[in-house]
Amino acid sequence: MTNSKRLKKTNPEQYARLKAEIASPYKGLRQVIYLACAASSFIGGMIFIVQIAAGRQVESALPNLAVQIGVLALMIFLFRLEQKNGKQ
């Protein structure tokens, strides 16, 4: 009996889940990493905003804030791309 015949004999729901995992392995892990990086970037951005509002080291805080905003935008883009690819 081949592997494909064994898989088809399994529960149809389990078979569909296995096919989805084969199509995009570690999808859940990638999404958790995207969310964790986005949360970290958001917190960092808030710290730099407060630092700028207080008028402390504005010259170094502005580029750092820009990096945090860029990372946050990238993580949101990657998360949405992952969601979009999962629906197709």
C-alpha positions in Angstrom: 0.0 0.0 0.0 1.5 3.4 -1.0 1.6 6.4 1.2 -1.0 8.3 -0.9 -3.5 5.4 -0.4 -2.8 5.4 3.3 -3.4 9.1 3.5 -6.6 8.9 1.6 -7.9 6.3 4.0 -7.5 8.7 6.9 -10.1 11.1 8.1 -11.0 13.7 5.3 -10.5 16.6 7.7 -7.1 15.3 8.8 -6.2 14.7 5.1 -7.1 18.3 4.2 -5.1 19.6 7.2 -2.0 17.6 6.1 -2.3 18.8 2.5 -2.4 22.4 3.8 0.6 21.9 6.0 2.5 20.4 3.0 1.6 23.4 0.9 2.9 25.9 3.5 4.9 24.4 6.2 5.4 26.2 9.5 2.7 28.8 8.6 1.5 29.1 12.2 5.1 29.6 13.5 5.8 32.3 10.9 2.6 34.1 11.9 3.6 34.0 15.6 7.0 35.4 14.7 5.5 38.2 12.7 3.2 39.1 15.5 6.0 39.0 18.1 8.2 41.2 16.0 5.3 43.6 15.3 4.5 43.9 19.0 8.2 44.5 19.8 8.4 47.2 17.1 5.3 48.9 18.4 6.6 49.0 21.9 9.9 50.3 20.7 8.2 52.9 18.6 6.1 54.1 21.5 9.3 54.5 23.6 10.9 56.6 20.9 7.8 58.7 20.5 7.8 59.5 24.3 11.5 60.2 24.1 11.0 62.7 21.2 8.0 64.3 23.0 10.2 64.8 26.1 12.9 66.4 23.9 15.6 64.0 24.8 18.2 62.9 22.2 15.9 63.8 19.3 18.7 63.5 16.8 19.2 59.8 17.6 15.5 59.0 18.4 14.1 60.1 15.0 16.1 57.5 12.9 15.4 54.8 15.5 11.6 55.7 15.3 11.8 55.4 11.5 13.3 52.0 11.8 10.7 50.8 14.2 7.9 52.1 11.9 9.5 50.3 9.0 9.8 47.0 10.9 6.1 47.3 12.0 5.0 48.0 8.4 7.0 45.1 7.1 5.6 42.7 9.7 2.0 43.8 9.0 2.7 43.3 5.3 4.1 39.8 5.7 1.3 38.8 8.1 -1.3 39.9 5.6 0.5 38.2 2.7 0.6 35.0 4.7 -3.2 35.3 5.4 -3.9 36.0 1.7 -1.9 33.0 0.5 -3.6 30.8 3.0 -7.1 31.6 1.5 -6.2 30.6 -2.1 
